[in-house]
Amino acid sequence: MACMTKHLTILTGGSRGMGLAMGQQLLQKGHHLLSISRKTSSELAASAREASQLLQWEQDLAQSATAAQRLATWIDTLNSGDWASITLINNAGMIPQIAPLSQLPAADMINALRVGLEAPMAMTAAFLAATESWSMPRKVLNISSGLGRRAMASQASYCTAKAGMDQFSSCVALEEAAKPHGAKIVSLAPGVIDTDMQVHLRSAASDDFPDVQRFSQLHSAGQLSSAQDAAARVLAWLERPDFGTQVVADVRNP
């Protein structure tokens, strides 16, 4: 029965920022973790209690079909009876060049949508199909953003990716609710976090990004959450007994 206490989490974007903090906290709690990022993280590896607790893949999520197939093939090698739960956290995302859409190189826009929306959809599809027959709790947590619910100039790609994440989560939740052992899915905005992404936003030229002053003020006023605090709040939401009841959610509105 000891094996049935093992929890498995698959995390994208776990090499830095809030993703790294989530991965470290999951490992500290004893979860087994597959981290999928463009680069492996020595910081994440140092948090593992033993080597078998952590697997890191170097994977470009812009190649979403390849990443999804790799995930499905790996899950097929697992014995479902070894796990008490399995969870996918789609955390990876990117902000392309900060500029009006008319000035944004098409390749940058396409890459942002591939990583921020196409990859989460493909990974979710692969995860759900590969675990369809698993009867233990299955969860998908998509890390969304308030910008998916609020338009902002010079952020068309990012806002669109996050809005699409909210909507596809709502669609998948309806599909899974009709199944005997359907997965629970949530698209969660984690609040405003002091990460490299925030540095990128508040460093933009005001001509390119009209809201730059707002982000600078959030930083100077100390209103940004640390990556560690944000990760703790997100993981606490994941553990809620009513996880999935509210599909599109925000940690600031419990």
C-alpha positions in Angstrom: 0.0 0.0 0.0 2.9 2.4 0.4 3.2 2.9 -3.3 -0.4 4.2 -3.4 0.7 7.3 -1.4 2.9 8.5 -4.3 1.8 11.6 -6.2 3.0 12.4 -9.7 3.1 15.9 -11.1 4.1 16.9 -14.6 5.2 20.6 -14.8 6.1 22.7 -17.8 8.3 25.7 -17.4 9.8 24.4 -14.2 13.4 25.8 -14.6 12.8 29.4 -13.4 10.4 31.8 -11.8 7.2 30.6 -10.3 7.6 27.3 -12.1 10.9 26.6 -10.4 9.4 27.5 -7.0 6.4 25.2 -7.6 8.7 22.4 -8.6 10.9 22.9 -5.5 7.8 23.0 -3.2 6.3 19.8 -4.8 9.6 18.0 -4.3 9.8 19.1 -0.7 6.4 17.7 -0.2 7.5 14.3 -1.5 5.8 14.4 -4.9 7.5 12.8 -7.9 8.0 15.3 -10.6 8.6 15.4 -14.4 9.8 18.9 -15.3 9.6 19.9 -18.9 11.5 23.1 -19.9 13.9 24.3 -22.6 16.8 23.8 -20.1 17.2 21.6 -17.0 17.7 23.3 -13.6 20.4 22.5 -11.1 18.4 24.4 -8.5 15.4 22.1 -9.1 17.7 19.0 -8.9 19.1 20.1 -5.6 15.6 20.1 -4.1 15.0 16.4 -4.9 15.3 14.1 -1.9 16.6 11.3 -4.1 17.4 11.0 -7.8 14.4 8.9 -8.7 12.0 11.7 -7.4 12.8 14.0 -10.3 13.0 13.7 -14.1 13.9 16.7 -16.2 13.3 16.9 -20.0 14.8 19.5 -22.2 12.0 20.2 -24.6 11.1 23.2 -26.8 7.3 23.5 -26.2 7.0 25.5 -29.4 7.3 22.0 -31.0 4.0 21.1 -29.3 3.2 17.9 -31.3 6.6 16.5 -30.5 6.3 17.4 -26.8 2.8 16.0 -26.6 3.8 12.7 -28.2 6.8 12.4 -26.0 4.5 12.9 -22.9 2.0 10.3 -24.1 4.6 7.7 -24.8 6.2 8.2 -21.4 2.9 8.0 -19.5 2.2 4.7 -21.3 5.3 3.3 -19.6 3.8 4.0 -16.2 1.8 1.6 -14.0 -1.3 3.4 -12.9 -1.4 1.4 -9.7 1.8 3.0 -8.5 0.2 6.4 -8.1 -2.3 8.0 -5.8 -2.8 10.9 -8.1 -1.5 12.4 -11.3 -1.5 16.1 -12.2 -0.4 18.2 -15.2 0.5 21.8 -14.6 0.8 23.9 -17.8 2.9 26.7 -16.5 5.2 27.6 -19.4 4.6 30.8 -21.3 6.4 33.7 -22.9 6.0 37.3 -23.7 7.2 38.2 -27.2 8.6 41.6 -28.1 6.5 44.3 -26.4 5.0 46.2 -29.3 1.7 46.9 -31.1 0.6 43.9 -33.2 1.2 45.9 -36.3 4.9 46.1 -35.4 5.4 42.6 -34.1 7.3 40.1 -36.2 5.0 37.3 -37.3 7.5 34.7 -36.1 7.5 36.2 -32.5 3.7 36.2 -32.4 3.4 32.7 -33.7 6.0 31.4 -31.2 4.2 33.0 -28.3 0.9 31.4 -29.3 2.6 28.1 -29.7 4.2 28.1 -26.3 1.3 29.8 -24.5 -1.7 28.2 -26.0 -1.0 25.5 -28.6 1.4 23.6 -26.2 -1.0 23.6 -23.2 -3.8 22.3 -25.4 -1.6 19.6 -27.0 -0.1 18.5 -23.6 -3.6 18.4 -22.0 -4.9 16.3 -24.8 -2.0 13.9 -24.6 -2.3 13.7 -20.8 -6.0 13.1 -20.7 -5.9 10.5 -23.5 -3.0 8.6 -21.9 -4.6 8.5 -18.5 -8.2 7.9 -19.7 -8.5 4.6 -17.9 -6.9 5.7 -14.7 -9.4 5.8 -11.9 -7.4 7.9 -9.3 -7.7 11.7 -9.1 -6.4 13.4 -12.3 -6.0 17.1 -12.4 -5.0 19.7 -15.0 -3.9 23.1 -13.7 -3.4 25.8 -16.4 -1.5 28.9 -15.2 -3.5 31.7 -16.8 -3.3 35.4 -16.1 -5.5 38.4 -15.4 -4.4 39.6 -18.8 -6.4 36.8 -20.3 -9.5 38.6 -18.9 -8.4 42.2 -19.4 -7.2 43.7 -22.7 -3.9 45.5 -22.8 -2.1 47.4 -25.6 1.1 45.8 -27.0 0.2 42.5 -25.3 -2.1 41.0 -28.0 -0.3 37.7 -28.2 0.0 37.1 -24.5 -3.5 38.2 -23.7 -4.9 36.1 -26.5 -3.0 33.0 -25.3 -4.3 33.3 -21.8 -7.9 34.1 -22.9 -7.7 30.9 -25.1 -6.4 29.0 -22.1 -9.4 30.0 -20.0 -11.8 29.0 -22.8 -10.3 25.7 -23.7 -10.2 24.8 -20.0 -13.9 25.5 -19.8 -14.6 23.3 -22.8 -12.5 20.4 -21.5 -14.1 20.7 -18.1 -17.5 20.0 -19.8 -16.1 17.0 -21.7 -14.5 15.5 -18.6 -17.6 16.0 -16.4 -19.4 13.6 -18.7 -17.0 10.8 -18.0 -17.1 8.3 -15.1 -13.6 9.2 -13.9 -13.2 12.6 -15.6 -10.3 14.8 -14.8 -10.7 18.1 -13.0 -9.4 21.2 -14.8 -8.8 24.8 -13.6 -7.4 27.8 -15.4 -5.9 29.9 -12.6 -4.6 33.4 -12.5 -1.7 33.5 -10.0 -1.6 37.3 -9.3 1.2 39.7 -10.1 4.5 38.1 -9.5 8.0 39.5 -9.3 9.6 37.5 -12.1 11.8 38.1 -15.2 8.5 38.7 -17.1 7.7 41.6 -14.8 11.2 43.1 -15.3 10.6 42.8 -19.1 7.3 44.7 -18.8 8.5 47.5 -16.7 11.6 48.0 -18.7 9.7 48.6 -21.9 9.6 52.0 -23.6 6.4 53.9 -22.9 5.9 54.5 -26.6 5.7 50.8 -27.1 3.9 49.9 -23.9 1.4 52.5 -22.6 0.9 50.5 -19.3 4.6 50.5 -18.4 4.1 53.0 -15.6 1.5 50.8 -13.9 3.9 47.9 -13.7 6.7 50.1 -12.4 4.4 51.4 -9.7 3.4 47.9 -8.7 7.1 47.1 -8.2 8.0 50.3 -6.4 4.9 49.9 -4.1 5.9 46.4 -3.1 2.7 44.9 -4.6 4.4 42.0 -6.4 4.3 38.6 -4.9 7.5 36.6 -4.7 7.8 33.5 -6.9 7.8 31.4 -3.7 4.7 33.0 -2.2 2.8 32.8 -5.5 3.8 29.1 -6.0 2.5 28.3 -2.5 -0.8 29.9 -3.2 -1.2 28.1 -6.5 -0.3 24.7 -5.0 -2.7 25.4 -2.1 -5.5 25.9 -4.8 -4.5 22.7 -6.4 -5.1 20.8 -3.1 -8.5 22.3 -2.5 -11.2 19.7 -2.1 -13.4 21.7 -4.5 -10.7 22.0 -7.1 -12.4 22.1 -10.5 -15.7 23.5 -9.3 -14.7 26.9 -10.5 -12.9 26.3 -13.8 -11.7 29.9 -14.5 -10.3 31.2 -11.2 -8.0 33.7 -9.6 -6.0 33.2 -6.4 -6.9 36.7 -5.4 -10.6 35.8 -5.4 -11.0 32.6 -3.3 
